[in-house]
Amino acid sequence: MPSVRLGLDEQLTPSEVCKEYRVFSSTQALADLRWRGEGPAYIKTSPGKAGRVFYRRSAIEKWLDERTVQTGGQAA
């Protein structure tokens, strides 16, 4: 299923996220981050396993920005 575009913020499936953002090594790794509550914000269409998961591109970018280390600063 291709990505869905609503307004200006594209909705991506987990597979599309992994293809476009290599930091997510697999859809299972992305699911593990979701399960642990450590991944990017996501949309779930209904509760339980039947619900489809989508990510807003802006949520992925925000999550990555929050983890970006600036060089020349203090050590983490």
PQR file of N, CA, C, O and H, with PARSE charges and radii, in Angstrom:
ATOM      1  N   MET A   1       0.842  -1.182   0.000 -0.4000 1.5000
ATOM      2  CA  MET A   1       0.000   0.000   0.000 -0.0000 2.0000
ATOM      3  C   MET A   1       0.880   1.235   0.000  0.5500 1.7000
ATOM      4  O   MET A   1       1.774   1.341   0.840 -0.5500 1.4000
ATOM      5  N   PRO A   2       0.663   2.164  -0.901 -0.5600 1.5000
ATOM      6  CA  PRO A   2       1.481   3.364  -0.944  0.2800 2.0000
ATOM      7  C   PRO A   2       1.166   4.288   0.222  0.5500 1.7000
ATOM      8  O   PRO A   2       0.118   4.176   0.857 -0.5500 1.4000
ATOM      9  N   SER A   3       2.084   5.197   0.489 -0.4000 1.5000
ATOM     10  CA  SER A   3       1.878   6.147   1.570 -0.0000 2.0000
ATOM     11  C   SER A   3       0.649   7.004   1.294  0.5500 1.7000
ATOM     12  O   SER A   3       0.270   7.225   0.143 -0.5500 1.4000
ATOM     13  H   SER A   3       2.935   5.288  -0.027  0.4000 1.0000
ATOM     14  N   VAL A   4       0.041   7.478   2.363 -0.4000 1.5000
ATOM     15  CA  VAL A   4      -1.149   8.315   2.274 -0.0000 2.0000
ATOM     16  C   VAL A   4      -0.739   9.746   2.566  0.5500 1.7000
ATOM     17  O   VAL A   4      -0.011  10.007   3.523 -0.5500 1.4000
ATOM     18  H   VAL A   4       0.348   7.299   3.298  0.4000 1.0000
ATOM     19  N   ARG A   5      -1.200  10.663   1.750 -0.4000 1.5000
ATOM     20  CA  ARG A   5      -0.825  12.059   1.954 -0.0000 2.0000
ATOM     21  C   ARG A   5      -2.060  12.836   2.402  0.5500 1.7000
ATOM     22  O   ARG A   5      -3.015  12.992   1.642 -0.5500 1.4000
ATOM     23  H   ARG A   5      -1.791  10.451   0.972  0.4000 1.0000
ATOM     24  N   LEU A   6      -2.031  13.319   3.638 -0.4000 1.5000
ATOM     25  CA  LEU A   6      -3.125  14.106   4.189 -0.0000 2.0000
ATOM     26  C   LEU A   6      -2.578  15.488   4.515  0.5500 1.7000
ATOM     27  O   LEU A   6      -1.665  15.618   5.331 -0.5500 1.4000
ATOM     28  H   LEU A   6      -1.255  13.192   4.255  0.4000 1.0000
ATOM     29  N   GLY A   7      -3.130  16.521   3.885 -0.4000 1.5000
ATOM     30  CA  GLY A   7      -2.604  17.854   4.119 -0.0000 2.0000
ATOM     31  C   GLY A   7      -1.162  17.920   3.667  0.5500 1.7000
ATOM     32  O   GLY A   7      -0.827  17.506   2.558 -0.5500 1.4000
ATOM     33  H   GLY A   7      -3.871  16.416   3.223  0.4000 1.0000
ATOM     34  N   LEU A   8      -0.308  18.444   4.534 -0.4000 1.5000
ATOM     35  CA  LEU A   8       1.104  18.584   4.187 -0.0000 2.0000
ATOM     36  C   LEU A   8       1.984  17.531   4.856  0.5500 1.7000
ATOM     37  O   LEU A   8       3.190  17.496   4.614 -0.5500 1.4000
ATOM     38  H   LEU A   8      -0.580  18.781   5.436  0.4000 1.0000
ATOM     39  N   ASP A   9       1.403  16.680   5.685 -0.4000 1.5000
ATOM     40  CA  ASP A   9       2.201  15.711   6.442 -0.0000 2.0000
ATOM     41  C   ASP A   9       1.920  14.298   5.947  0.5500 1.7000
ATOM     42  O   ASP A   9       0.857  13.739   6.214 -0.5500 1.4000
ATOM     43  H   ASP A   9       0.423  16.708   5.881  0.4000 1.0000
ATOM     44  N   GLU A  10       2.853  13.739   5.243 -0.4000 1.5000
ATOM     45  CA  GLU A  10       2.705  12.414   4.644 -0.0000 2.0000
ATOM     46  C   GLU A  10       2.622  11.332   5.720  0.5500 1.7000
ATOM     47  O   GLU A  10       3.322  11.389   6.731 -0.5500 1.4000
ATOM     48  H   GLU A  10       3.717  14.193   5.026  0.4000 1.0000
ATOM     49  N   GLN A  11       1.757  10.351   5.487 -0.4000 1.5000
ATOM     50  CA  GLN A  11       1.605   9.204   6.384 -0.0000 2.0000
ATOM     51  C   GLN A  11       2.343   8.017   5.767  0.5500 1.7000
ATOM     52  O   GLN A  11       2.083   7.648   4.622 -0.5500 1.4000
ATOM     53  H   GLN A  11       1.188  10.305   4.666  0.4000 1.0000
ATOM     54  N   LEU A  12       3.257   7.424   6.521 -0.4000 1.5000
ATOM     55  CA  LEU A  12       4.078   6.319   6.026 -0.0000 2.0000
ATOM     56  C   LEU A  12       3.771   5.031   6.767  0.5500 1.7000
ATOM     57  O   LEU A  12       3.518   5.045   7.972 -0.5500 1.4000
ATOM     58  H   LEU A  12       3.468   7.723   7.451  0.4000 1.0000
ATOM     59  N   THR A  13       3.792   3.919   6.046 -0.4000 1.5000
ATOM     60  CA  THR A  13       3.682   2.611   6.689 -0.0000 2.0000
ATOM     61  C   THR A  13       5.037   2.283   7.329  0.5500 1.7000
ATOM     62  O   THR A  13       6.046   2.896   6.980 -0.5500 1.4000
ATOM     63  H   THR A  13       3.997   3.908   5.067  0.4000 1.0000
ATOM     64  N   PRO A  14       5.069   1.320   8.263 -0.5600 1.5000
ATOM     65  CA  PRO A  14       6.362   0.929   8.833  0.2800 2.0000
ATOM     66  C   PRO A  14       7.378   0.499   7.769  0.5500 1.7000
ATOM     67  O   PRO A  14       8.563   0.809   7.893 -0.5500 1.4000
ATOM     68  N   SER A  15       6.936  -0.208   6.730 -0.4000 1.5000
ATOM     69  CA  SER A  15       7.861  -0.622   5.663 -0.0000 2.0000
ATOM     70  C   SER A  15       8.456   0.585   4.950  0.5500 1.7000
ATOM     71  O   SER A  15       9.650   0.612   4.653 -0.5500 1.4000
ATOM     72  H   SER A  15       5.973  -0.460   6.629  0.4000 1.0000
ATOM     73  N   GLU A  16       7.619   1.582   4.678 -0.4000 1.5000
ATOM     74  CA  GLU A  16       8.106   2.786   4.006 -0.0000 2.0000
ATOM     75  C   GLU A  16       9.087   3.550   4.892  0.5500 1.7000
ATOM     76  O   GLU A  16      10.076   4.096   4.404 -0.5500 1.4000
ATOM     77  H   GLU A  16       6.649   1.560   4.920  0.4000 1.0000
ATOM     78  N   VAL A  17       8.808   3.585   6.192 -0.4000 1.5000
ATOM     79  CA  VAL A  17       9.732   4.250   7.119 -0.0000 2.0000
ATOM     80  C   VAL A  17      11.099   3.577   7.049  0.5500 1.7000
ATOM     81  O   VAL A  17      12.121   4.256   6.948 -0.5500 1.4000
ATOM     82  H   VAL A  17       8.004   3.142   6.588  0.4000 1.0000
ATOM     83  N   CYS A  18      11.120   2.261   7.101 -0.4000 1.5000
ATOM     84  CA  CYS A  18      12.397   1.532   7.077 -0.0000 2.0000
ATOM     85  C   CYS A  18      13.143   1.703   5.756  0.5500 1.7000
ATOM     86  O   CYS A  18      14.373   1.741   5.743 -0.5500 1.4000
ATOM     87  H   CYS A  18      10.290   1.710   7.183  0.4000 1.0000
ATOM     88  N   LYS A  19      12.421   1.804   4.660 -0.4000 1.5000
ATOM     89  CA  LYS A  19      13.069   2.008   3.358 -0.0000 2.0000
ATOM     90  C   LYS A  19      13.676   3.396   3.246  0.5500 1.7000
ATOM     91  O   LYS A  19      14.759   3.561   2.685 -0.5500 1.4000
ATOM     92  H   LYS A  19      11.422   1.773   4.671  0.4000 1.0000
ATOM     93  N   GLU A  20      12.981   4.398   3.781 -0.4000 1.5000
ATOM     94  CA  GLU A  20      13.434   5.782   3.628 -0.0000 2.0000
ATOM     95  C   GLU A  20      14.415   6.235   4.706  0.5500 1.7000
ATOM     96  O   GLU A  20      15.228   7.129   4.471 -0.5500 1.4000
ATOM     97  H   GLU A  20      12.101   4.264   4.237  0.4000 1.0000
ATOM     98  N   TYR A  21      14.343   5.623   5.880 -0.4000 1.5000
ATOM     99  CA  TYR A  21      15.195   6.016   7.004 -0.0000 2.0000
ATOM    100  C   TYR A  21      15.979   4.798   7.457  0.5500 1.7000
ATOM    101  O   TYR A  21      15.457   3.946   8.176 -0.5500 1.4000
ATOM    102  H   TYR A  21      13.683   4.896   6.071  0.4000 1.0000
ATOM    103  N   ARG A  22      17.216   4.721   7.040 -0.4000 1.5000
ATOM    104  CA  ARG A  22      18.035   3.529   7.287 -0.0000 2.0000
ATOM    105  C   ARG A  22      18.348   3.321   8.761  0.5500 1.7000
ATOM    106  O   ARG A  22      18.796   2.241   9.145 -0.5500 1.4000
ATOM    107  H   ARG A  22      17.639   5.414   6.456  0.4000 1.0000
ATOM    108  N   VAL A  23      18.123   4.326   9.589 -0.4000 1.5000
ATOM    109  CA  VAL A  23      18.374   4.174  11.022 -0.0000 2.0000
ATOM    110  C   VAL A  23      17.451   3.111  11.623  0.5500 1.7000
ATOM    111  O   VAL A  23      17.779   2.512  12.647 -0.5500 1.4000
ATOM    112  H   VAL A  23      17.759   5.204   9.276  0.4000 1.0000
ATOM    113  N   PHE A  24      16.300   2.877  10.991 -0.4000 1.5000
ATOM    114  CA  PHE A  24      15.387   1.816  11.414 -0.0000 2.0000
ATOM    115  C   PHE A  24      15.724   0.582  10.583  0.5500 1.7000
ATOM    116  O   PHE A  24      15.404   0.526   9.396 -0.5500 1.4000
ATOM    117  H   PHE A  24      16.033   3.364  10.160  0.4000 1.0000
ATOM    118  N   SER A  25      16.362  -0.395  11.196 -0.4000 1.5000
ATOM    119  CA  SER A  25      16.914  -1.523  10.446 -0.0000 2.0000
ATOM    120  C   SER A  25      15.855  -2.480   9.894  0.5500 1.7000
ATOM    121  O   SER A  25      16.093  -3.153   8.892 -0.5500 1.4000
ATOM    122  H   SER A  25      16.623  -0.349  12.161  0.4000 1.0000
ATOM    123  N   SER A  26      14.692  -2.543  10.538 -0.4000 1.5000
ATOM    124  CA  SER A  26      13.644  -3.450  10.067 -0.0000 2.0000
ATOM    125  C   SER A  26      12.306  -3.028  10.664  0.5500 1.7000
ATOM    126  O   SER A  26      12.253  -2.249  11.616 -0.5500 1.4000
ATOM    127  H   SER A  26      14.499  -1.996  11.353  0.4000 1.0000
ATOM    128  N   THR A  27      11.235  -3.552  10.091 -0.4000 1.5000
ATOM    129  CA  THR A  27       9.917  -3.250  10.645 -0.0000 2.0000
ATOM    130  C   THR A  27       9.783  -3.837  12.045  0.5500 1.7000
ATOM    131  O   THR A  27       9.068  -3.284  12.880 -0.5500 1.4000
ATOM    132  H   THR A  27      11.278  -4.184   9.318  0.4000 1.0000
ATOM    133  N   GLN A  28      10.463  -4.951  12.309 -0.4000 1.5000
ATOM    134  CA  GLN A  28      10.419  -5.537  13.656 -0.0000 2.0000
ATOM    135  C   GLN A  28      11.129  -4.639  14.662  0.5500 1.7000
ATOM    136  O   GLN A  28      10.656  -4.480  15.788 -0.5500 1.4000
ATOM    137  H   GLN A  28      11.043  -5.400  11.630  0.4000 1.0000
ATOM    138  N   ALA A  29      12.255  -4.050  14.273 -0.4000 1.5000
ATOM    139  CA  ALA A  29      12.958  -3.120  15.161 -0.0000 2.0000
ATOM    140  C   ALA A  29      12.078  -1.908  15.455  0.5500 1.7000
ATOM    141  O   ALA A  29      12.051  -1.420  16.585 -0.5500 1.4000
ATOM    142  H   ALA A  29      12.639  -4.179  13.358  0.4000 1.0000
ATOM    143  N   LEU A  30      11.366  -1.424  14.453 -0.4000 1.5000
ATOM    144  CA  LEU A  30      10.447  -0.301  14.631 -0.0000 2.0000
ATOM    145  C   LEU A  30       9.298  -0.704  15.560  0.5500 1.7000
ATOM    146  O   LEU A  30       8.891   0.079  16.418 -0.5500 1.4000
ATOM    147  H   LEU A  30      11.387  -1.820  13.535  0.4000 1.0000
ATOM    148  N   ALA A  31       8.777  -1.919  15.391 -0.4000 1.5000
ATOM    149  CA  ALA A  31       7.717  -2.428  16.267 -0.0000 2.0000
ATOM    150  C   ALA A  31       8.211  -2.555  17.706  0.5500 1.7000
ATOM    151  O   ALA A  31       7.472  -2.259  18.645 -0.5500 1.4000
ATOM    152  H   ALA A  31       9.108  -2.555  14.693  0.4000 1.0000
ATOM    153  N   ASP A  32       9.453  -2.993  17.880 -0.4000 1.5000
ATOM    154  CA  ASP A  32      10.028  -3.100  19.227 -0.0000 2.0000
ATOM    155  C   ASP A  32      10.109  -1.731  19.891  0.5500 1.7000
ATOM    156  O   ASP A  32       9.808  -1.598  21.077 -0.5500 1.4000
ATOM    157  H   ASP A  32      10.053  -3.234  17.117  0.4000 1.0000
ATOM    158  N   LEU A  33      10.515  -0.712  19.131 -0.4000 1.5000
ATOM    159  CA  LEU A  33      10.547   0.646  19.683 -0.0000 2.0000
ATOM    160  C   LEU A  33       9.145   1.101  20.094  0.5500 1.7000
ATOM    161  O   LEU A  33       8.975   1.728  21.140 -0.5500 1.4000
ATOM    162  H   LEU A  33      10.759  -0.820  18.168  0.4000 1.0000
ATOM    163  N   ARG A  34       8.143   0.785  19.269 -0.4000 1.5000
ATOM    164  CA  ARG A  34       6.747   1.120  19.604 -0.0000 2.0000
ATOM    165  C   ARG A  34       6.340   0.438  20.894  0.5500 1.7000
ATOM    166  O   ARG A  34       5.790   1.073  21.793 -0.5500 1.4000
ATOM    167  H   ARG A  34       8.282   0.276  18.419  0.4000 1.0000
ATOM    168  N   TRP A  35       6.609  -0.845  20.985 -0.4000 1.5000
ATOM    169  CA  TRP A  35       6.204  -1.642  22.144 -0.0000 2.0000
ATOM    170  C   TRP A  35       6.845  -1.123  23.429  0.5500 1.7000
ATOM    171  O   TRP A  35       6.210  -1.112  24.484 -0.5500 1.4000
ATOM    172  H   TRP A  35       7.056  -1.361  20.254  0.4000 1.0000
ATOM    173  N   ARG A  36       8.119  -0.687  23.337 -0.4000 1.5000
ATOM    174  CA  ARG A  36       8.821  -0.163  24.510 -0.0000 2.0000
ATOM    175  C   ARG A  36       8.478   1.295  24.799  0.5500 1.7000
ATOM    176  O   ARG A  36       8.883   1.836  25.827 -0.5500 1.4000
ATOM    177  H   ARG A  36       8.634  -0.696  22.480  0.4000 1.0000
ATOM    178  N   GLY A  37       7.736   1.928  23.900 -0.4000 1.5000
ATOM    179  CA  GLY A  37       7.384   3.336  24.090 -0.0000 2.0000
ATOM    180  C   GLY A  37       8.545   4.274  23.839  0.5500 1.7000
ATOM    181  O   GLY A  37       8.573   5.382  24.375 -0.5500 1.4000
ATOM    182  H   GLY A  37       7.408   1.488  23.064  0.4000 1.0000
ATOM    183  N   GLU A  38       9.506   3.848  23.032 -0.4000 1.5000
ATOM    184  CA  GLU A  38      10.720   4.628  22.790 -0.0000 2.0000
ATOM    185  C   GLU A  38      10.819   5.153  21.366  0.5500 1.7000
ATOM    186  O   GLU A  38      11.727   5.926  21.062 -0.5500 1.4000
ATOM    187  H   GLU A  38       9.483   2.947  22.597  0.4000 1.0000
ATOM    188  N   GLY A  39       9.925   4.759  20.503 -0.4000 1.5000
ATOM    189  CA  GLY A  39      10.004   5.140  19.099 -0.0000 2.0000
ATOM    190  C   GLY A  39       9.255   6.419  18.799  0.5500 1.7000
ATOM    191  O   GLY A  39       8.733   7.078  19.698 -0.5500 1.4000
ATOM    192  H   GLY A  39       9.187   4.131  20.750  0.4000 1.0000
ATOM    193  N   PRO A  40       9.210   6.760  17.524 -0.5600 1.5000
ATOM    194  CA  PRO A  40       8.485   7.951  17.088  0.2800 2.0000
ATOM    195  C   PRO A  40       6.991   7.792  17.349  0.5500 1.7000
ATOM    196  O   PRO A  40       6.480   6.675  17.420 -0.5500 1.4000
ATOM    197  N   ALA A  41       6.300   8.911  17.492 -0.4000 1.5000
ATOM    198  CA  ALA A  41       4.848   8.889  17.638 -0.0000 2.0000
ATOM    199  C   ALA A  41       4.242   8.235  16.397  0.5500 1.7000
ATOM    200  O   ALA A  41       4.762   8.373  15.290 -0.5500 1.4000
ATOM    201  H   ALA A  41       6.714   9.819  17.434  0.4000 1.0000
ATOM    202  N   TYR A  42       3.142   7.527  16.600 -0.4000 1.5000
ATOM    203  CA  TYR A  42       2.518   6.815  15.483 -0.0000 2.0000
ATOM    204  C   TYR A  42       1.003   6.891  15.587  0.5500 1.7000
ATOM    205  O   TYR A  42       0.450   7.290  16.613 -0.5500 1.4000
ATOM    206  H   TYR A  42       2.720   7.415  17.499  0.4000 1.0000
ATOM    207  N   ILE A  43       0.354   6.506  14.518 -0.4000 1.5000
ATOM    208  CA  ILE A  43      -1.097   6.465  14.438 -0.0000 2.0000
ATOM    209  C   ILE A  43      -1.492   4.996  14.361  0.5500 1.7000
ATOM    210  O   ILE A  43      -0.911   4.240  13.582 -0.5500 1.4000
ATOM    211  H   ILE A  43       0.802   6.182  13.685  0.4000 1.0000
ATOM    212  N   LYS A  44      -2.475   4.583  15.161 -0.4000 1.5000
ATOM    213  CA  LYS A  44      -2.990   3.221  15.083 -0.0000 2.0000
ATOM    214  C   LYS A  44      -4.478   3.323  14.766  0.5500 1.7000
ATOM    215  O   LYS A  44      -5.227   3.995  15.476 -0.5500 1.4000
ATOM    216  H   LYS A  44      -2.947   5.197  15.793  0.4000 1.0000
ATOM    217  N   THR A  45      -4.900   2.654  13.702 -0.4000 1.5000
ATOM    218  CA  THR A  45      -6.256   2.824  13.196 -0.0000 2.0000
ATOM    219  C   THR A  45      -7.320   2.187  14.077  0.5500 1.7000
ATOM    220  O   THR A  45      -8.469   2.629  14.058 -0.5500 1.4000
ATOM    221  H   THR A  45      -4.292   2.108  13.125  0.4000 1.0000
ATOM    222  N   SER A  46      -6.972   1.158  14.850 -0.4000 1.5000
ATOM    223  CA  SER A  46      -7.909   0.558  15.806 -0.0000 2.0000
ATOM    224  C   SER A  46      -7.086  -0.232  16.820  0.5500 1.7000
ATOM    225  O   SER A  46      -5.938  -0.585  16.549 -0.5500 1.4000
ATOM    226  H   SER A  46      -6.039   0.798  14.866  0.4000 1.0000
ATOM    227  N   PRO A  47      -7.671  -0.512  17.990 -0.5600 1.5000
ATOM    228  CA  PRO A  47      -6.894  -1.229  19.012  0.2800 2.0000
ATOM    229  C   PRO A  47      -6.593  -2.671  18.621  0.5500 1.7000
ATOM    230  O   PRO A  47      -7.240  -3.243  17.742 -0.5500 1.4000
ATOM    231  N   GLY A  48      -5.616  -3.235  19.280 -0.4000 1.5000
ATOM    232  CA  GLY A  48      -5.265  -4.636  19.050 -0.0000 2.0000
ATOM    233  C   GLY A  48      -4.442  -4.851  17.795  0.5500 1.7000
ATOM    234  O   GLY A  48      -4.023  -3.899  17.136 -0.5500 1.4000
ATOM    235  H   GLY A  48      -5.091  -2.770  19.993  0.4000 1.0000
ATOM    236  N   LYS A  49      -4.217  -6.109  17.476 -0.4000 1.5000
ATOM    237  CA  LYS A  49      -3.380  -6.463  16.332 -0.0000 2.0000
ATOM    238  C   LYS A  49      -4.008  -6.101  14.997  0.5500 1.7000
ATOM    239  O   LYS A  49      -3.308  -5.986  13.991 -0.5500 1.4000
ATOM    240  H   LYS A  49      -4.557  -6.883  18.011  0.4000 1.0000
ATOM    241  N   ALA A  50      -5.327  -5.920  14.981 -0.4000 1.5000
ATOM    242  CA  ALA A  50      -6.013  -5.605  13.723 -0.0000 2.0000
ATOM    243  C   ALA A  50      -5.751  -4.176  13.262  0.5500 1.7000
ATOM    244  O   ALA A  50      -5.920  -3.865  12.083 -0.5500 1.4000
ATOM    245  H   ALA A  50      -5.895  -6.014  15.798  0.4000 1.0000
ATOM    246  N   GLY A  51      -5.340  -3.308  14.178 -0.4000 1.5000
ATOM    247  CA  GLY A  51      -5.110  -1.912  13.824 -0.0000 2.0000
ATOM    248  C   GLY A  51      -3.875  -1.733  12.965  0.5500 1.7000
ATOM    249  O   GLY A  51      -2.829  -2.321  13.239 -0.5500 1.4000
ATOM    250  H   GLY A  51      -5.202  -3.560  15.136  0.4000 1.0000
ATOM    251  N   ARG A  52      -3.993  -0.923  11.931 -0.4000 1.5000
ATOM    252  CA  ARG A  52      -2.840  -0.605  11.076 -0.0000 2.0000
ATOM    253  C   ARG A  52      -2.065   0.534  11.705  0.5500 1.7000
ATOM    254  O   ARG A  52      -2.636   1.395  12.375 -0.5500 1.4000
ATOM    255  H   ARG A  52      -4.843  -0.445  11.708  0.4000 1.0000
ATOM    256  N   VAL A  53      -0.769   0.533  11.486 -0.4000 1.5000
ATOM    257  CA  VAL A  53       0.119   1.549  12.047 -0.0000 2.0000
ATOM    258  C   VAL A  53       0.647   2.432  10.935  0.5500 1.7000
ATOM    259  O   VAL A  53       1.069   1.946   9.886 -0.5500 1.4000
ATOM    260  H   VAL A  53      -0.305  -0.166  10.941  0.4000 1.0000
ATOM    261  N   PHE A  54       0.621   3.733  11.172 -0.4000 1.5000
ATOM    262  CA  PHE A  54       1.187   4.716  10.259 -0.0000 2.0000
ATOM    263  C   PHE A  54       2.017   5.703  11.059  0.5500 1.7000
ATOM    264  O   PHE A  54       1.767   5.932  12.243 -0.5500 1.4000
ATOM    265  H   PHE A  54       0.278   4.128  12.024  0.4000 1.0000
ATOM    266  N   TYR A  55       3.005   6.281  10.397 -0.4000 1.5000
ATOM    267  CA  TYR A  55       3.843   7.313  10.999 -0.0000 2.0000
ATOM    268  C   TYR A  55       3.731   8.585  10.175  0.5500 1.7000
ATOM    269  O   TYR A  55       3.786   8.539   8.946 -0.5500 1.4000
ATOM    270  H   TYR A  55       3.208   6.094   9.436  0.4000 1.0000
ATOM    271  N   ARG A  56       3.576   9.716  10.843 -0.4000 1.5000
ATOM    272  CA  ARG A  56       3.669  10.996  10.136 -0.0000 2.0000
ATOM    273  C   ARG A  56       5.144  11.264   9.880  0.5500 1.7000
ATOM    274  O   ARG A  56       5.984  11.048  10.753 -0.5500 1.4000
ATOM    275  H   ARG A  56       3.532   9.754  11.842  0.4000 1.0000
ATOM    276  N   ARG A  57       5.450  11.732   8.688 -0.4000 1.5000
ATOM    277  CA  ARG A  57       6.848  12.058   8.370 -0.0000 2.0000
ATOM    278  C   ARG A  57       7.409  13.046   9.397  0.5500 1.7000
ATOM    279  O   ARG A  57       8.566  12.932   9.799 -0.5500 1.4000
ATOM    280  H   ARG A  57       4.767  11.907   7.979  0.4000 1.0000
ATOM    281  N   SER A  58       6.598  14.005   9.817 -0.4000 1.5000
ATOM    282  CA  SER A  58       7.061  14.997  10.792 -0.0000 2.0000
ATOM    283  C   SER A  58       7.417  14.345  12.130  0.5500 1.7000
ATOM    284  O   SER A  58       8.334  14.803  12.811 -0.5500 1.4000
ATOM    285  H   SER A  58       5.657  14.097   9.490  0.4000 1.0000
ATOM    286  N   ALA A  59       6.701  13.276  12.516 -0.4000 1.5000
ATOM    287  CA  ALA A  59       7.007  12.579  13.770 -0.0000 2.0000
ATOM    288  C   ALA A  59       8.348  11.852  13.672  0.5500 1.7000
ATOM    289  O   ALA A  59       9.113  11.824  14.636 -0.5500 1.4000
ATOM    290  H   ALA A  59       5.956  12.903  11.962  0.4000 1.0000
ATOM    291  N   ILE A  60       8.631  11.269  12.515 -0.4000 1.5000
ATOM    292  CA  ILE A  60       9.926  10.602  12.306 -0.0000 2.0000
ATOM    293  C   ILE A  60      11.045  11.637  12.370  0.5500 1.7000
ATOM    294  O   ILE A  60      12.049  11.440  13.056 -0.5500 1.4000
ATOM    295  H   ILE A  60       8.009  11.291  11.732  0.4000 1.0000
ATOM    296  N   GLU A  61      10.860  12.741  11.648 -0.4000 1.5000
ATOM    297  CA  GLU A  61      11.886  13.793  11.627 -0.0000 2.0000
ATOM    298  C   GLU A  61      12.112  14.371  13.024  0.5500 1.7000
ATOM    299  O   GLU A  61      13.253  14.630  13.405 -0.5500 1.4000
ATOM    300  H   GLU A  61      10.044  12.900  11.091  0.4000 1.0000
ATOM    301  N   LYS A  62      11.040  14.576  13.790 -0.4000 1.5000
ATOM    302  CA  LYS A  62      11.166  15.112  15.153 -0.0000 2.0000
ATOM    303  C   LYS A  62      11.937  14.136  16.030  0.5500 1.7000
ATOM    304  O   LYS A  62      12.828  14.539  16.778 -0.5500 1.4000
ATOM    305  H   LYS A  62      10.113  14.366  13.481  0.4000 1.0000
ATOM    306  N   TRP A  63      11.598  12.853  15.939 -0.4000 1.5000
ATOM    307  CA  TRP A  63      12.262  11.826  16.738 -0.0000 2.0000
ATOM    308  C   TRP A  63      13.762  11.791  16.415  0.5500 1.7000
ATOM    309  O   TRP A  63      14.595  11.685  17.315 -0.5500 1.4000
ATOM    310  H   TRP A  63      10.875  12.525  15.332  0.4000 1.0000
ATOM    311  N   LEU A  64      14.091  11.880  15.134 -0.4000 1.5000
ATOM    312  CA  LEU A  64      15.503  11.890  14.736 -0.0000 2.0000
ATOM    313  C   LEU A  64      16.199  13.166  15.212  0.5500 1.7000
ATOM    314  O   LEU A  64      17.335  13.109  15.682 -0.5500 1.4000
ATOM    315  H   LEU A  64      13.415  11.966  14.403  0.4000 1.0000
ATOM    316  N   ASP A  65      15.533  14.313  15.096 -0.4000 1.5000
ATOM    317  CA  ASP A  65      16.112  15.579  15.562 -0.0000 2.0000
ATOM    318  C   ASP A  65      16.431  15.529  17.055  0.5500 1.7000
ATOM    319  O   ASP A  65      17.461  16.043  17.491 -0.5500 1.4000
ATOM    320  H   ASP A  65      14.610  14.359  14.714  0.4000 1.0000
ATOM    321  N   GLU A  66      15.548  14.910  17.832 -0.4000 1.5000
ATOM    322  CA  GLU A  66      15.760  14.808  19.282 -0.0000 2.0000
ATOM    323  C   GLU A  66      16.970  13.947  19.627  0.5500 1.7000
ATOM    324  O   GLU A  66      17.505  14.046  20.731 -0.5500 1.4000
ATOM    325  H   GLU A  66      14.712  14.492  17.477  0.4000 1.0000
ATOM    326  N   ARG A  67      17.398  13.116  18.709 -0.4000 1.5000
ATOM    327  CA  ARG A  67      18.527  12.225  18.946 -0.0000 2.0000
ATOM    328  C   ARG A  67      19.792  12.651  18.209  0.5500 1.7000
ATOM    329  O   ARG A  67      20.805  11.952  18.243 -0.5500 1.4000
ATOM    330  H   ARG A  67      16.963  13.035  17.812  0.4000 1.0000
ATOM    331  N   THR A  68      19.726  13.784  17.554 -0.4000 1.5000
ATOM    332  CA  THR A  68      20.881  14.280  16.818 -0.0000 2.0000
ATOM    333  C   THR A  68      21.862  14.924  17.782  0.5500 1.7000
ATOM    334  O   THR A  68      21.494  15.790  18.576 -0.5500 1.4000
ATOM    335  H   THR A  68      18.903  14.352  17.527  0.4000 1.0000
ATOM    336  N   VAL A  69      23.112  14.492  17.704 -0.4000 1.5000
ATOM    337  CA  VAL A  69      24.170  15.027  18.554 -0.0000 2.0000
ATOM    338  C   VAL A  69      24.926  16.082  17.760  0.5500 1.7000
ATOM    339  O   VAL A  69      25.395  15.823  16.652 -0.5500 1.4000
ATOM    340  H   VAL A  69      23.411  13.789  17.059  0.4000 1.0000
ATOM    341  N   GLN A  70      25.037  17.249  18.326 -0.4000 1.5000
ATOM    342  CA  GLN A  70      25.781  18.341  17.689 -0.0000 2.0000
ATOM    343  C   GLN A  70      27.257  18.204  18.056  0.5500 1.7000
ATOM    344  O   GLN A  70      27.594  18.035  19.228 -0.5500 1.4000
ATOM    345  H   GLN A  70      24.656  17.459  19.226  0.4000 1.0000
ATOM    346  N   THR A  71      28.119  18.274  17.079 -0.4000 1.5000
ATOM    347  CA  THR A  71      29.545  18.178  17.349 -0.0000 2.0000
ATOM    348  C   THR A  71      30.048  19.491  17.948  0.5500 1.7000
ATOM    349  O   THR A  71      29.473  20.556  17.724 -0.5500 1.4000
ATOM    350  H   THR A  71      27.846  18.411  16.127  0.4000 1.0000
ATOM    351  N   GLY A  72      31.109  19.392  18.695 -0.4000 1.5000
ATOM    352  CA  GLY A  72      31.706  20.589  19.294 -0.0000 2.0000
ATOM    353  C   GLY A  72      31.076  20.973  20.624  0.5500 1.7000
ATOM    354  O   GLY A  72      31.500  21.940  21.256 -0.5500 1.4000
ATOM    355  H   GLY A  72      31.577  18.527  18.877  0.4000 1.0000
ATOM    356  N   GLY A  73      30.080  20.231  21.047 -0.4000 1.5000
ATOM    357  CA  GLY A  73      29.429  20.515  22.331 -0.0000 2.0000
ATOM    358  C   GLY A  73      29.995  19.624  23.416  0.5500 1.7000
ATOM    359  O   GLY A  73      31.022  18.969  23.240 -0.5500 1.4000
ATOM    360  H   GLY A  73      29.736  19.445  20.533  0.4000 1.0000
ATOM    361  N   GLN A  74      29.307  19.614  24.534 -0.4000 1.5000
ATOM    362  CA  GLN A  74      29.729  18.760  25.641 -0.0000 2.0000
ATOM    363  C   GLN A  74      29.457  17.303  25.290  0.5500 1.7000
ATOM    364  O   GLN A  74      28.544  16.988  24.527 -0.5500 1.4000
ATOM    365  H   GLN A  74      28.472  20.146  24.677  0.4000 1.0000
ATOM    366  N   ALA A  75      30.259  16.438  25.856 -0.4000 1.5000
ATOM    367  CA  ALA A  75      30.071  15.006  25.632 -0.0000 2.0000
ATOM    368  C   ALA A  75      28.775  14.543  26.274  0.5500 1.7000
ATOM    369  O   ALA A  75      28.387  15.025  27.338 -0.5500 1.4000
ATOM    370  H   ALA A  75      31.001  16.694  26.476  0.4000 1.0000
ATOM    371  N   ALA A  76      28.121  13.614  25.623 -0.4000 1.5000
ATOM    372  CA  ALA A  76      26.850  13.087  26.167 -0.0000 2.0000
ATOM    373  C   ALA A  76      27.092  12.177  27.325  0.5500 1.7000
ATOM    374  O   ALA A  76      26.142  11.647  27.902 -0.5500 1.4000
ATOM    375  H   ALA A  76      28.437  13.222  24.759  0.4000 1.0000
TER
END
